[in-house]
Amino acid sequence: MKHPFTAEDATVAQQNLPLPHALAKGEGFLNLKFPFSNEGLTLLQEMLYYQNDARLAATAAIIRKNFRKWLLNYFELGESQQQFLQQIDERSLKKFAQETAFAIENRLTILLKKEPKAEQLEQGKIIWDVSTLKAQSGSSGFQASGMLCFHIAYPLA
């Protein structure tokens, strides 16, 4: 079965999103920066999940090796977002990387829920994940299921 999302669709989709668009050379792999929103993440997943299993496994390995760099390469992040990314505790980042890589490698859904920034005085930014990711292995083989959701909020002071 052919995946419903094609390179031609990517060109059309780019016209609806404020992102730079350039196709990388070689095997049709899309090298784009996406808005850091649920819509941008969804579009990235559509494009990634069109790739073959070997490409997804390679992407998962890159995510596990350097999650920060992967995020910077694929998402349009402002200066304050980049600074926040650098400040995320390594233990959290390692968990986020493992779960993201697992979800991508197995074509599972990843969501991003960002609360709007409050106009009142905030005390900072917080990120956490909620995961229902599950791996099962037995005589019938391997099966992955579940979804991953990242939440970003700005608690008030």
N, C-alpha and C positions, 0 to 999 in steps of 0.2 A: 504494500500500500504506500502510495506517495504521500509524504508529509504535506499538509495544506499550505505550509509557509515556504515560499521560494525566494530566491535572490531577487527576482523581479518585485515580489511583494515587499521586500526590504526597502527597495528604492521608493516605492509608493509610501510605505510607512514613514520613511524618513521625512517626507514632505509634510507630514502631520506633526512632527516632533521637532523642537528647536535643538537639533544636534548636528554636529559636523558629519558629513557622510563621505566615506571613502572605502572602497572595497580593496582589501589586500590582495596581492598576487598569490596565486597558488591554490588550487583545489577549492576555490570559491569560498574560503573561510572569510567571514565578515569581521572586519576590524573597525569597530565603531565605538564611540563614547555615547553613553545613554544618560538621560536625566536621572538623577538620584531620587527616584520616586517609584511607587509600585508599578506604574505604567511602564517606566523605563526598564525596571527589572523584569517585568513580564515579557517585554519585547526581546530583551537579551536572552531570556530562557527559550523563547520561540526559536530564535536564531541558533542558539547552542544545540537545542534538542533536534534540530534538523541534521546535525552532524552525525557521523557514524560513531559506533561504540569506542573505537580506538581514539578518536579525537576527544570524545567526552572524558575518557580515562586520562588522557594527557592534560586536559583542562583541570580535572580534579587534582592531579598531581601538582600542577602549578599553584592551585589554590591552597593546598596543604603546605606547600613549601614557602609561599610568601603571599598570604591573604591580602595584606595591605597593598602590595604592588598590584595585585590582580584588580582590587577595587579601584585603585588610581588609574589603571589602564582602561577600565571599561565604564567608569562613571564620571560624569561631569561633577566635580566637587569644588565648592568654593574654598577660599583660604581657611575660613573658620572650620569647615568640615574636614579639611585635610589636617588641621591642627588637632581636632578632636580624635581623628583616626589614629594619629601618632600617640595619643594619650591613653588609648584603650589598653587596659591591663593585658599582659601577655597570656595569662591563663584564660581570660575570656576570649581573646582573639584566637587562641588555639582551638577552643571549643567551637567557636563560630566557623572557623576554617574547616574543621573536620565535618561538621554537619552540612555546611554549604557544599563541600566537595562530594559528600555522600549523596545529597539530594540531586546535584547536577549529574553525577555519574550514573544515577539511576532514573533520570528524567522525572524527578518528583517536583512538586510545586514549592516554590519559595515566594513568600509575600513580604512586603515592606509596609509597615503601618507607622506613619509619622504624624504625630500631633502637630497642629500649627503652633508656631512660636508665639508665646504669650507677649502681649504688649506691656504687661506688668513686669516688675523686677523678678527675674528668674534666678535660681541658684545654680543653674548649670544645665547640663544635658545628660540624659541617661539612656543607655541602650541595653536591651535584653532580648532573649529569644524564647520562643515557645515552640517545642518540637514534638511531633508525634511520629518521628522517623522510626522505622522498625526494619530489622533484617531478620529473615527466617531462612534456615537452611535445613534440608532433610533429604529423604530419598526422592522427593519430587523436584529437588533442585533448589536454587536460590530465588528468593522473592524479597523485593524491597517495597515498602509502602510508607505512607504518611506524608506529612508536609512540615515545612519549616516557616516560621513567621518571626521576623525581626521587628521589634517595637522601638521607636525613638520618641522620647518625651522630654519636656522641659518643665521640671517641677518648679513651683512658685516658692519664693523665699518666705 
